């Protein structure tokens, strides 16, 4: 029988914004997601509170290589000798993270260290790629990797028995808050994302484990709202793109648009802060603008 611990990484001092998940196997422990390198001390302390030392982590399953999901994997791999499982499209960036880090530094500038920390190469011997639908036997447990592009081309949803760890492909949802699609650059693809949502809806599972943040059982309702919101966001930004609007104007108006949904859910300042850390609105505008630049004539 599996037992899953949700580890709140308390990103930037804000609870319920980024999670990692601990599963204890027969002889070693498994992490789904590592979180960013900046939260590694929190991760280690919370593992210790569950009676697990960092060096006991034998396997890390990454949903994708964005820094809020995979940024600490290199440090755990170095400390524990852990194997790191990743989508084939993500492997090169973990072998040599220089391009990934350069891109992040262009976006985050002098906030890079405080937000995300460091990212160093993972040795090839510890990096394992996995195919779509492939089953992975680890510590007496069977995981199935589902390639689920849309949020990122290198995205995997990991199924374990009757639950699935969805990374970002099933969106972000915190407590009783809204269900939103994280849309950062560079490779949002709406058609692929909707196909991935439909794949999730066909799985024989009864729980979604969201990295941002928590466990949800109303799967059909959740995925339906996510797809409708994804369409609504893409349609909302379209006239701004066609009119050549200034990005600052788009961001200002997008904040008002999204915050209206926050008000509809009666979300207070504390909940809004959690969403701001889990799914920054400026990153959504950048991602949606890039999507229209790449695929607008196909939408």
VEXVEXRO-103372 format. One record per residue (C-alpha): residue in one letter; y, z, x. Coordinates in steps of 0.02 Angstrom, whole numbers, plus 50000, padded with zeros to 5 digits. Each point is the difference from the previous one (the first is absolute). Layout:
<seros>
AYZX/...
</seros>
This chain:
<seros>
X500005000050000/X501724995650063/X501445012250005/X501744992850026/X501485010150062/X501744993049970/X501085003750151/X501865000349960/X500864994550160/X501695006849943/X500894984550065/X501805003850052/X499765017249924/X499694992749828/X498345004249915/X498954987549902/X500694984550084/X498604995250122/X498185005449997/X498474998750109/X498265003649936/X498635010250083/X498164997549961/X498735010850089/X498364991350039/X498325006150063/X500495001850183/X501844995250011/X501564997549899/X500834984249935/X501854996749969/X500644986949880/X501764996350065/X500755008850150/X501795000949942/X501434996950122/X499965006850176/X501525010749958/X498935010549880/X498545002450120/X500395018750026/X499955002649811/X498374990449988/X499205010250138/X500585016549925/X499344995549827/X498354994050070/X499855016850087/X500325008649833/X498474990949932/X498985005550151/X500044983050085/X500684997250175/X500854983550041/X498654996250128/X498695000949861/X500704984349916/X498694986850036/X500644985649893/X501694994249933/X500064987549857/X501694991549988/X500594991349843/X501254990050103/X501015001150160/X501725004949935/X500645015150096/X499965012049853/X498134996749982/X499384996450176/X501305006550121/X499015015150064/X498324991250014/X500214996550186/X500315018350039/X498485005949901/X498934986450080/X500565006250171/X499735018449961/X498384998649903/X499244983750060/X500004994649818/X499564982649940/X501414991549905/X499544987949860/X501294986749957/X500214983249917/X499674985350119/X501834994849984/X500585017150058/X498935001950156/X501124990650121/X501505010849955/X499045016050038/X499334992950163/X501774995550051/X501315008049886/X501514993250094/X500474987149867/X499725012449859/X501105012950086/X501354987350043/X500094994749818/X500105018149941/X501375004050127/X501054985649935/X499905007749827/X500135018650039/X501015000250161/X500355017350069/X499045007949854/X498374993050066/X499425015650093/X500445012549864/X499234989349862/X498444993050081/X499775006450177/X499054989950128/X498674986449987/X498864996350147/X498514988250020/X498275004549935/X498604994750118/X499014985049938/X498375009950007/X500685012049867/X500714986749883/X498804993549868/X500414986049878/X499144998849833/X499734985549880/X500384999049815/X498655008749900/X499155006750156/X499145016949985/X500245013050134/X498785014350027/X500905015150076/X499405017950011/X498794997849855/X501324991849889/X500194981849946/X501734992149997/X500364982449937/X501494990450069/X500944989449875/X501284988150076/X501495001849884/X501494989950062/X501684999349913/X500925015050069/X499404994750172/X498844986250057/X499005012850100/X499665012049855/X498345008449957/X499575011149853/X498565011550047/X498735004449865/X498945015750018/X498785002049856/X501065001649843/X501725001250084/X501094987650093/X501345003450131/X501324987149957/X501315001150138/X501484990949924/X499144986549898/X499915011549847/X501825004750023/X500885016550020/X499975013849869/X500435018250022/X499575013049869/X500714994849832/X501174987450080/X500094981149985/X498714987750065/X500844988250125/X499434986250119/X500535003050182/X500714983250054/X500545001150183/X500114984850113/X499274989650074/X498534993349900/X500125004549816/X499024987249898/X500095002549813/X498574988449950/X498825008050125/X500565017449946/X499634996449818/X498284993450048/X499715016350096/X500545010349850/X498704990849895/X498685003250133/X500385018649991/X499884999649811/X498224993250013/X499345013450117/X498815013049931/X501125014850043/X500855013749902/X501325006150125/X501384991950101/X500535009250159/X501784994550039/X500755002850171/X501675001949909/X499405011949921/X498495008349922/X498534996849884/X500104991049833/X498654996549870/X500914989149870/X499524984750101/X500224986349869/X501695006549944/X500585002950179/X499564982450059/X500744991949845/X501675008850026/X499974995850185/X499764981449967/X501364999649867/X501205009150116/X499604988250143/X500404985149889/X501585008349937/X500655003650175/X499674982350059/X500854992649845/X501465012150016/X500464994450175/X499804981349965/X501774996349936/X500755009450148/X499034989050119/X500454984049908/X501845005050000/X499995004450185/X500565017849967/X500445011650143/X498535011450049/X501115015349984/X500434995249821/X498174997049960/X499535017150070/X501375009049904/X499494991849836/X498145002450035/X500265018650024/X500855001149831/X498594989749922/X498595010550072/X500875016649974/X500124995849814/X498095000849997/X500125016750091/X501145006549864/X498834993549865/X498645010950078/X501225014750011/X499745000950188/X501115012950084/X500784999650176/X498455007550083/X498854986749929/X501234986150041/X500045006150180/X498104998850010/X500084982049939/X501404996050123/X498875005650143/X498434991949931/X500784983349949/X501784997350065/X500964988349886/X500874990750142/X498294995050069/X499534993449827/X501554989249994/X499654993150174/X498204996349955/X500404991849833/X501354989350079/X498794994250134/X498704996249867/X501214988649908/X500484991450161/X498174996350038/X499254997049827/X501414998349875/X499654981849961/X498195004849956/X500415014649887/
</seros>
